[in-house]
């Protein structure tokens, strides 16, 4: 099994070297292609920043403390409302 894995690894490295070596290119790449790729990366970064703007803003802002100079902050809790016949209330 150890010999098999070393043979597979050698074949993989050989394939990577074959792909990575230079070959004569018989094609034309437009100079604007690089700018298109840069624009794509920049637009993805801008979209990620837009969707994560609250988290980014939280990094640069401080949270107010619970206690202020006037006293502790008041918390309002929801109250269950019962429906009664308010038409007869005077």
BAZAKOL-869711 format. One record per residue: residue number from 0; residue in three letters; x negated, y, z of N, C-alpha, C, O in turn. Coordinates in Angstrom, 3 decimals, decimal comma, padded with zeros to 6 digits. Layout:
    i   aa    n_east   n_north      n_up   ca_east  ca_north     ca_up    c_east   c_north      c_up    o_east   o_north      o_up
  NUM  ALA         X         Y         Z         X         Y         Z         X         Y         Z         X         Y         Z
...
This chain:
    i   aa    n_east   n_north      n_up   ca_east  ca_north     ca_up    c_east   c_north      c_up    o_east   o_north      o_up
    0  UNK  -000,829  -001,194   000,000   000,000   000,000   000,000  -000,871   001,254   000,000  -000,539   002,249  -000,644
    1  UNK  -001,992   001,199   000,729  -002,885   002,346   000,803  -003,515   002,618  -000,560  -003,689   003,772  -000,951
    2  UNK  -003,859   001,546  -001,285  -004,452   001,700  -002,605  -003,430   002,283  -003,587  -003,779   003,107  -004,432
    3  UNK  -002,177   001,857  -003,472  -001,121   002,367  -004,338  -000,910   003,869  -004,126  -000,764   004,621  -005,090
    4  UNK  -000,896   004,303  -002,858  -000,684   005,727  -002,580  -001,867   006,562  -003,073  -001,677   007,693  -003,518
    5  UNK  -003,083   006,020  -003,000  -004,232   006,780  -003,502  -004,201   006,863  -005,031  -004,621   007,873  -005,596
    6  UNK  -003,711   005,824  -005,705  -003,589   005,870  -007,165  -002,525   006,890  -007,570  -002,728   007,656  -008,512
    7  UNK  -001,400   006,901  -006,868  -000,330   007,866  -007,169  -000,825   009,291  -006,931  -000,520   010,192  -007,712
    8  UNK  -001,583   009,498  -005,861  -002,125   010,820  -005,569  -003,113   011,250  -006,652  -003,113   012,411  -007,062
    9  UNK  -003,953   010,326  -007,117  -004,910   010,645  -008,179  -004,191   010,996  -009,471  -004,596   011,925  -010,169
   10  UNK  -003,134   010,270  -009,799  -002,358   010,585  -011,001  -001,679   011,952  -010,890  -001,629   012,708  -011,860
   11  UNK  -001,163   012,259  -009,712  -000,515   013,552  -009,489  -001,520   014,685  -009,632  -001,219   015,698  -010,264
   12  UNK  -002,713   014,532  -009,055  -003,743   015,565  -009,165  -004,180   015,714  -010,625  -004,381   016,832  -011,101
   13  UNK  -004,326   014,600  -011,330  -004,679   014,668  -012,747  -003,621   015,386  -013,564  -003,954   016,180  -014,443
   14  UNK  -002,348   015,119  -013,288  -001,261   015,806  -013,993  -001,285   017,303  -013,703  -001,102   018,115  -014,609
   15  UNK  -001,511   017,672  -012,432  -001,575   019,093  -012,072  -002,726   019,790  -012,786  -002,569   020,917  -013,255
   16  UNK  -003,884   019,131  -012,873  -005,023   019,711  -013,578  -004,739   019,830  -015,071  -005,159   020,800  -015,701
   17  UNK  -004,047   018,879  -015,635  -003,693   018,936  -017,049  -002,767   020,105  -017,339  -002,926   020,789  -018,350
   18  UNK  -001,805   020,335  -016,462  -000,861   021,439  -016,642  -001,536   022,785  -016,405  -001,199   023,767  -017,068
   19  UNK  -002,483   022,847  -015,474  -003,095   024,111  -015,086  -004,190   024,579  -016,042  -004,582   025,745  -015,985
   20  UNK  -004,688   023,724  -016,907  -005,770   024,140  -017,799  -005,246   025,015  -018,920  -004,065   024,976  -019,266
   21  UNK  -006,158   025,812  -019,484  -005,786   026,740  -020,554  -005,596   026,007  -021,867  -006,338   025,087  -022,208
   22  UNK  -004,595   026,438  -022,580  -004,344   025,950  -023,927  -004,180   027,172  -024,816  -003,812   028,247  -024,342
   23  UNK  -004,447   027,009  -026,080  -004,221   028,125  -026,994  -002,720   028,353  -027,116  -001,950   027,427  -027,370
   24  UNK  -002,334   029,582  -026,934  -000,923   029,930  -027,033  -000,655   030,493  -028,420  -001,323   031,430  -028,857
   25  UNK   000,303   029,930  -029,097   000,662   030,408  -030,421   002,016   031,122  -030,360   002,897   030,905  -031,191
   26  UNK   002,143   031,965  -029,362   003,390   032,688  -029,198   003,117   034,124  -028,829   001,965   034,519  -028,646
   27  UNK   004,158   034,895  -028,722   004,035   036,301  -028,398   004,892   036,589  -027,175   006,062   036,211  -027,123
   28  UNK   004,302   037,256  -026,195   005,032   037,669  -025,004   005,129   039,185  -025,046   004,115   039,882  -025,091
   29  UNK   006,321   039,672  -025,031   006,565   041,104  -025,088   006,002   041,777  -023,835   006,137   041,230  -022,740
   30  UNK   005,370   042,954  -023,967   004,831   043,642  -022,788   005,901   044,044  -021,779   005,592   044,237  -020,603
   31  UNK   007,140   044,173  -022,210   008,211   044,548  -021,293   008,700   043,400  -020,423   009,523   043,608  -019,532
   32  UNK   008,206   042,192  -020,669   008,643   041,029  -019,906   008,236   041,140  -018,445   009,004   040,774  -017,555
   33  UNK   007,042   041,638  -018,196   006,579   041,822  -016,816   007,436   042,830  -016,071   007,732   042,650  -014,890
   34  UNK   007,832   043,890  -016,760   008,684   044,897  -016,124   010,062   044,327  -015,826   010,668   044,680  -014,814
   35  UNK   010,561   043,459  -016,682   011,847   042,811  -016,441   011,780   041,921  -015,199   012,711   041,896  -014,394
   36  UNK   010,677   041,195  -015,051   010,507   040,353  -013,868   010,405   041,211  -012,612   010,986   040,871  -011,581
   37  UNK   009,666   042,327  -012,690   009,553   043,234  -011,546   010,910   043,837  -011,191   011,234   043,975  -010,012
   38  UNK   011,693   044,192  -012,181   013,026   044,745  -011,936   013,935   043,705  -011,283   014,740   044,047  -010,416
   39  UNK   013,817   042,457  -011,682   014,629   041,392  -011,085   014,285   041,207  -009,614   015,178   041,074  -008,778
   40  UNK   013,000   041,200  -009,297   012,580   041,043  -007,898   013,032   042,246  -007,076   013,500   042,082  -005,950
   41  UNK   012,899   043,451  -007,625   013,308   044,649  -006,897   014,814   044,680  -006,658   015,262   045,103  -005,592
   42  UNK   015,602   044,237  -007,641   017,057   044,235  -007,455   017,476   043,190  -006,423   018,419   043,423  -005,667
   43  UNK   016,793   042,040  -006,377   017,107   041,045  -005,344   016,769   041,572  -003,953   017,507   041,329  -002,998
   44  UNK   015,646   042,298  -003,836   015,272   042,878  -002,545   016,284   043,950  -002,125   016,634   044,042  -000,948
   45  UNK   016,753   044,754  -003,075   017,745   045,780  -002,759   019,073   045,149  -002,332   019,721   045,640  -001,407
   46  UNK   019,478   044,076  -002,993   020,724   043,393  -002,627   020,610   042,761  -001,250   021,556   042,816  -000,464
   47  UNK   019,472   042,167  -000,950   019,276   041,578   000,379   019,295   042,662   001,447   019,862   042,466   002,522
   48  UNK   018,685   043,795   001,159   018,706   044,914   002,109   020,108   045,452   002,325   020,460   045,834   003,441
   49  UNK   020,914   045,487   001,269   022,286   045,968   001,401   023,119   045,030   002,268   023,879   045,483   003,124
   50  UNK   022,977   043,728   002,048   023,774   042,782   002,819   023,295   042,650   004,257   024,065   042,231   005,121
   51  UNK   022,061   042,993   004,529   021,529   042,867   005,891   021,314   044,243   006,523   020,497   044,371   007,435
   52  UNK   022,025   045,271   006,063   021,786   046,634   006,530   022,070   046,816   008,012   021,392   047,603   008,671
   53  UNK   023,049   046,114   008,549   023,344   046,253   009,981   022,213   045,700   010,829   021,848   046,287   011,847
   54  UNK   021,663   044,576   010,412   020,547   043,993   011,159   019,301   044,859   011,043   018,549   045,004   012,007
   55  UNK   019,082   045,428   009,873   017,927   046,306   009,698   018,101   047,568   010,526   017,143   048,049   011,132
   56  UNK   019,318   048,110   010,559   019,582   049,309   011,354   019,397   049,017   012,840   018,915   049,871   013,584
   57  UNK   019,774   047,823   013,276   019,620   047,454   014,683   018,148   047,386   015,093   017,825   047,578   016,265
   58  UNK   017,271   047,118   014,155   015,845   047,081   014,471   015,294   048,464   014,811   014,370   048,588   015,615
   59  UNK   015,864   049,507   014,196   015,325   050,842   014,355   016,129   051,733   015,288   015,747   052,886   015,489
   60  UNK   017,214   051,259   015,861   018,010   052,058   016,786   017,988   051,431   018,163   017,816   050,221   018,314
   61  UNK   018,164   052,275   019,163   018,229   051,789   020,548   019,670   051,577   020,945   020,572   052,268   020,472
   62  UNK   019,873   050,611   021,820   021,206   050,397   022,362   021,371   051,274   023,604   020,446   051,423   024,402
   63  UNK   022,568   051,852   023,753   022,847   052,660   024,934   022,973   051,750   026,138   023,445   050,618   026,034
   64  UNK   022,546   052,258   027,278   022,671   051,455   028,495   024,118   051,452   028,964   024,899   052,328   028,594
   65  UNK   024,470   050,469   029,778   025,842   050,341   030,267   026,164   051,481   031,227   027,276   052,008   031,213
   66  UNK   025,222   051,854   032,042   025,431   052,942   032,990   025,070   054,264   032,323   023,993   054,396   031,741
   67  UNK   025,965   055,235   032,408   025,683   056,575   031,905   025,599   057,516   033,091   025,757   057,097   034,238
   68  UNK   025,353   058,769   032,817   025,226   059,723   033,914   026,568   059,963   034,605   026,587   060,385   035,761
   69  UNK   027,687   059,708   033,930   029,003   059,918   034,516   029,443   058,727   035,353   030,369   058,848   036,156
   70  UNK   028,817   057,615   035,186   029,211   056,428   035,925   029,237   055,227   035,014   028,880   055,327   033,840
   71  UNK   029,656   054,086   035,544   029,660   052,885   034,706   030,700   052,985   033,595   031,732   053,640   033,741
   72  UNK   030,413   052,339   032,515   031,330   052,333   031,376   032,554   051,495   031,707   032,442   050,440   032,332
   73  UNK   033,717   051,964   031,290   034,951   051,241   031,582   035,252   050,275   030,455   035,053   050,586   029,281
   74  UNK   035,728   049,112   030,822   036,069   048,085   029,851   037,579   047,931   029,831   038,197   047,771   030,884
   75  UNK   038,182   047,975   028,653   039,620   047,831   028,509   039,899   046,388   028,107   039,381   045,901   027,102
   76  UNK   040,717   045,718   028,896   041,077   044,338   028,623   042,461   044,272   027,997   043,316   045,096   028,321
   77  UNK   042,698   043,329   027,123   044,037   043,217   026,527   045,064   042,750   027,553   044,764   041,937   028,426
   78  UNK   046,271   043,274   027,433   047,347   042,945   028,367   048,469   042,291   027,577   048,802   042,727   026,476
   79  UNK   049,042   041,251   028,141   050,141   040,578   027,474   051,414   041,414   027,627   051,792   041,804   028,732
   80  UNK   052,058   041,676   026,500   053,258   042,496   026,500   054,463   041,570   026,373   054,514   040,698   025,506
   81  UNK   055,417   041,782   027,252   056,651   040,991   027,176   057,715   041,822   026,500   057,796   043,030   026,723
   82  UNK   058,520   041,202   025,691   059,586   041,923   024,997   060,865   041,797   025,828   061,349   040,697   026,093
   83  UNK   061,379   042,914   026,218   062,650   042,917   026,942   063,627   043,803   026,178   063,266   044,387   025,156
   84  UNK   064,815   043,903   026,647   065,829   044,702   025,971   065,606   046,168   026,302   066,145   046,667   027,290
   85  UNK   064,826   046,861   025,495   064,513   048,246   025,763   065,619   049,185   025,272   065,577   050,381   025,560
   86  UNK   066,607   048,666   024,537   067,700   049,529   024,063   068,577   049,966   025,229   069,179   051,039   025,171
   87  UNK   068,665   049,153   026,297   069,493   049,515   027,451   068,724   050,352   028,468   069,303   050,839   029,439
   88  UNK   067,432   050,516   028,249   066,638   051,308   029,208   066,983   052,776   029,013   067,071   053,266   027,887
   89  UNK   067,175   053,466   030,127   067,550   054,861   030,007   066,523   055,712   030,592   066,659   056,936   030,588
